[in-house]
Amino acid sequence: MKHQFKNGLFIAALLITMAAARAGFCNDAPDDKISNQEVGIEEKPGAQVPLDATFFDETGKPVQLKSLINKPTIFMLVYYRCPGICSPLMNSVSTVVDKLDMEAGKDYNLISISFDPTENYTVAAPKKSNYLDNMKKKIPPDSWRFLTGDSVNIAKVSQAVGFHFKKQGNDYMHGTTIMVLSGEGKIARYLYGIDFLPMDVQLALTEAAEGKSSPAINKLLKVCFAYDPASGKYVLNFTRIAGGIVLAMVLAFVLTLRLTRKKKNLPVGMNGASSGGSHNTGKVSL
């Protein structure tokens, strides 16, 4: 009875801890799926970007994506007046471009699309000039396009790539990622965050050139980090970390307890003591 009570207590504690940990791990708002995927990134490796979608370039001329995507392409959805993570994202991309062995315009292209339909080329053009002028490596102007568009085409593209955002006041709640597309406009890989390693980007571009697609590895980092819209930064999610630690401790404790009980329940002979054979009593049989 005592052992049954202990077992029941440990199982109850385990279930409660797992529930708490699950709540911590799954509460990714707004960087993951919340409120029926209102905000966040829904990975769709291998999905086709609608090449017939029409946007406006930095001069205000209409362009279709199929005229711009003809080689591996670093693709990002941002909005140019974003007070938070969009500028750091594009800053990181420009820094990576400076460090890549591959050449923009020759081996790959870049496309930024504003998902704010109120922005137009008068906002996109100076943004483009600012980034290209401040890069160490001078790349062809046509290799990085800064596009704007209407809500219909924005929705068509954002839904195709699984990029979900939500207007909040004058700004937007959104996740942060760059996508690497193949020359046919298919998603090869998602890279998350606002800091990118040149090796990761170059590998993704190489895979895109070979027509490969794979899920993002560094998405696992989101277990410990979440986007804070108030500060516009990624911060440690202590709920998830604490939940994971407590869960690991409980599982280790239960495992240790069970191993100890099994050892105690072993036959006496298995512990090195006599298992009961004939005993020498000191008497002589006649």
N, C-alpha and C positions, 0 to 999 in steps of 0.2 A: 504493500500500500504506500509506504514511504517513497519507494523508488518511482511508483506511478505518479505520485504527487509532484516529485521533482521533475519528471519527464514532462508532465503537463505544464508546469511552470516555465520550463525552458522553451517549450514549443510556443507557448503564448508570448513570451518575451521575444522570441525569434520572429514571430509573425508581426508583432507590433513594430519591431525595429526595421524589418524589411519594408513594411508599409511606409514608415517615416522616411527611410532611405529612398524608396521609390518616388515619394513626393518630392524629395529634394533633387533627385536626378532628373526627373521629368519636368520640373518647373523651369522651363527654358525661356520664358517670356522676357523680352519680345524676340529673342534671337532664334527661337525654334517655333514649333507648331503651337499656336494658341488660338482659342476661339475659332475653331474650324479653319485653321491655317490662315488667319488674317495677316499675320506678320511672320516673316522668317524665310528660311531657305528649304525648299523641297527638292532634293537632288533628283535629277533626271538624266543620268549618264546615257549617252547615245541618242538623246532626243534631238529632233531637228528644229533649229531656229527658223521661223518663217521668213524665208528669203524675199518674199514678195512684200513684206512690211516696208512702208515708205516713211522716211524721216526727212528732216531738213539739215543740210550741212552748215558749216560755220559762215557761209556766205548767204544763207537763206534759200539755197536751191534744193529742190526735192531730190532725194536719192533713195534707191531701193537697196536693201541689204545685199542682194545678190550681186550688185555691182561693186561691193566693198569687200565681201568675204570670198577670197579666191586662194587663200593660203591659211595656215594656222593663225588663229586670231585670239588675242587677249581681249576678252569681252567683259564689260562692267556696266552695271546699272547704278546710277548715282543721281543726285541733283546738284547743280552747280552752286547754288547759294546755300547749301547745307552747312549749318553751323557746327556740325559734329564730325562724323567719321568719314565723310566722303572725300574731303580734302586730304586727310592723312592717308586714305586708301590710294588716291591717285599720286600723292607724293611718293609712297612706297613703290608704286608701279614704275614711276619715272626713275627712281633710284635703282631698281632692278634692271631696267632697260640699259642704264649706264654700265652695268656690270656683266650683262650677258655676252657670251661669245657670238651668239647669233645676231644678225643685223636686221633691224626693223626696216620694213619696206622690201626686203629681199627674202628673208626667211620667215617672217611673220608680220602681221599688222596688229594694230590696237584700235578698239572702238569703245568710246564712252557714250552712253545714251542717258539723257535726263529722263527720269520717270515723272517729272513735274510738268504737266502739259501747259502751264503758264509761262515756262521758260522758252526763249527763242534764241535765234542765232546771235542776237546782240549781247546775250549773256555767255553763250558758248564760245564765241570768237576770242574775247579777251582771256577767257579761261585757258583756251588752247595756247595762245601766245605766251601766257605766263609760264606754263609748264615747259613748252619747247625751248623757250629762251633761257630757262634756269637749268636745263639738263647739260651735263658735261659732254655727253655724246650727242652730236648734232644729227638728228634723224630727219628724213624727208617729211615735209609737212603732211603729205597725203598718207603717211604710214600710221598716223594716230588721228582718228576722226572724232570730233566732238559733236554729237547729234542731238537734236530736239525733235519733238513730234506731238501729235494729238493723242488724246486719251485712248482712242480706238487702237492705234498701232502700238502704243505703249503697253496696253493690256494684252494684246496679241503676243508680243515678245516676252513680257514678264511672266505670263502664264505658261508659255512654252518652256521657259528655263526654270520655272519653279521659284521665281523671286516674288515674294509677297510683302507688300508694304501697306501702310495705313496712314491717312492724313490725320495729324494731331495739331489743331490750331493752324498756324501758318507753316508748320513744318511736317515732317513725316517720321513715323516709326518704321524702321527697316533693319534688316540684317546687313552684313558686309561680306562680300565674296567677290572674287573674280572668276570668270569661267574661261576655259581655254577651248576653242572650237577648232574643228578640222576645217580643211579648205572647202568642204561641202556644207559647212554650217552645222555640224553635229557636235554635241557637247562631249568633249573628251575627259574633262576633269574640272572639279570645283576646288579652289584654293581659298581658305577662309582667313579672316582676321584683317589686320592692317599692316602687317609686317610679313614680307615674303622673301624666302631665300632664293637667290638666283638659281641654285641647283634644282629646286622644286619646280620653278617656272620653266627652266630649260627642259627638264624631263617631261613636263606636261606638254610643252610645244613639240617635242620629239615624238611623243605618243600620238599627238594629234596629227602630225605629219604622216604617221604610219597607220592612221585610221583606228587607233585603239581608244577605248574609253574605260574608265575605272572609277570606283567611288573614292571620295577624298579620305586620305589617311588622317590628316590633321584635324578632321572634324571631331575626333576623339578628345581633343583638347577642350571642347566645349563642355565636357563633363565637369571641369573645374572652373570654367570661365563663363560669364554671361555678360551680355551687352547692357549697360546702364544708360538709358536715354537721357537722363538728367545731366550726366557728366559727359556723355558722348564717347565713353571709353569702355573697354572690356575690363571687368573687375572679377576678383576671386569670388566664387559663390561658396560661402562657408557652410551653407546648409547642405549642399551636396557633399562637400569634403567631409564634414562631421558625420553625415549619414553613412558614407562609405566606410569611415574608420570604425564607427560603432558596429556596423554590420559585420565587418571583418573580425572584430574582437569577439562578438557573440558567436560567430561560426567557429572561430578557433577554440573558444571555451567549451562549446558543445562537443566539438570533435575530441578535445583533450579528455573531457569527462567520460565520453563513451569508450575511448581507448583504455582509460584507467579502470573502468568497470569490467571491460572484457578481460583485462589482466588479472583482476581480483577473482573473476569467476573461472579461471583456468583450474583444471584438476590439480590436486595437491602435488601429484607426482611431477607435473609440468614445472613446478616451482623449485624442484630439487629435493623435496622432502620425500620420505618413504610413502609409497602409495598403498602400503599394507600387504605384505607377504607373510611368510612364516617368521615368527619372532623367537629368538633364543632366550628361553626363560631360565636357563641354568640347570634344568632338571635333566636327568639321564633316563632315557627310555629303556625299559627292560624288554 
